[in-house]
Amino acid sequence: MKILHASAEYFPYIKMGGLADMLASLTKEQAKTEKVYVALPLIGKLGKTIQFTGKAFPALPPTDAPIDSVVASVLKASRFLEAEEGGVKLYFFESELFQPLDSIYGHAEEHFRFAMFSYACYALSQNLSVDVFHAHDWHTALSLALQKDSVNPIPSVFTIHNLAYQGDHPFWMTGFLKEEPFRLITSPFDHDGKCNYMKAGILSANQITTVSPGYRQETLSEPNGFGLSYCLRQRASDYSGILNGIDTDEWNPEKDKRTFQTYSVKNWKEGKLKNKAELFQEIGRPFLPIDVPLVGLIGRLTHQKGFPTFLQALLERRHLPHRYVVLGSGDPELEKTFFRLSETIPDVFYFYKGYNESLAHKIEAASDFFLMPSLFEPCGLNQMYSHSYGTIPIVSRVGGLRDTVEESNLLKFKTGIVFEPNDAGSLGYALERAKDLFESIDREIVVKNIMNLDWSWKKRKLEYDLIYSKAIELNL
């Protein structure tokens, strides 16, 4: 089977969140048995140097080449450049729209930029004659509408990674979608008076997936449907929740060269103590004790991630012995607050602004607990990384977190600590339980249990195979 994925992110080239890691690890597993291609934008600042093969593909099908329009001229001047990574063929969209960018999101004219990329991905799918076209999030959703309206539609799958971001733009900005070469009827994509790219993907794909069963259920009603739950209910029979997997080579404490010391389930305690001591040295906190709980937090500093709830719980539970290491960037006010805490209580709190892949691995290896206070979380990957590293997750009961972390008196072995979202009291009590667990003999049982969990892609890849088969049947 030939599969083409279209995405704005792909690790290690472009990474802003879990989408990059998810797609890189999924395609790595798929490439063991299928021919896998990935279409990506070529931005000016990439996370890794590309080794191109020398092959190039047009962004506008030859049949559309004679079209004379602004859109067509942009596409004619653009192309896909081929590269290869671990058995996966990568196609980087070389265009004046993306080349000046040093990051993939947060720029003006995104409605036009990602529409052009979507059209180019549609054209590439036709040029490569793939069996399945798999688009990810709103950035590539219009390619699904193009597939649906095509004379030769390719079976399509649309994966929703975060419904909060929908690519909705005023109709006066998207008039070009009615013109050549798009020729789209945009009225079905109307949501609250705007052209909604996410809605276009939901209405157009043969099959829809999201990244956990729990998040699928949450998005079928408001407020977690972010206004589109009615569309998802209409497509409920074609809408599946498939839990993400992780790259067990990339996130493996036994062979992780980014950490200070590798370790396994047999010597996890010694490994964590060594990593903790070295991490404190690296971040300039060598005076901190290593025999108290270290709590790691990594992520975008956004409303979704629930950091204000964490801050309130932290201040209310100052008596706890926990130390905190935070890695992330985003909301300027949260950044200021974290910097202030890092300066005023350096014996308790450390903040690194930005994203550092190596530091993320070191934090996972050194931490005793990993906190995810999300208000909603489509899947989450860090709780699964944490399991692999023997780092006990403390998570809110939402989306993929509730699918992967369980705590109950009825369970023989818990896989983490769970609290109610947006509830500082509940989170505070979870931190209290973390202290008790850290000091208990049960900690060893929990750590060994979670390190033996299997979050690989083997099973989940088979679930996607089934979705692809359904998409092909519906497309006949």
Secondary structure, 3 states (H helix, E strand, C coil): CEEEEECCCECCCECCCHHHHHHHHHHHHHCCCCEEEEEEECCCCCCCCCCEEEEEEECCCHHHCCCCCHHHHHHHCCEEEEEEECCEEEEEEECCCCCCCCCCCCCCCHHHHHHHHHHHHHHHHHHHCCCEEEEECHHHCHHHHHHHHCCCCCCEEEEECCCCCCCEEEHHHCHHHHCCCCCCCCHHHEECCEEEHHHHHHHHCCEEEECCHHHHHHHCCCCCCCCCHHHHHHCHHHEEECCCCCCCCCCCCCCCCCCCCCCCCCCHHHHHHHHHHHHHHHCCCCCCCCCCCEEEEECCECHHHCHHHHHHHHHHCCCCCCEEEEEECECHHHHHHHHHHHHHCCCCEEEEECCCHHHHHHHHHHCCEEEECCCCCCCCCHHHHHHHCCCEEEEECCHHHHHHCCCCCCCCCCCCEEECCCCHHHHHHHHHHHHHHHCCCHHHHHHHHHHCCCCCCHHHHHHHHHHHHHHHHHHC
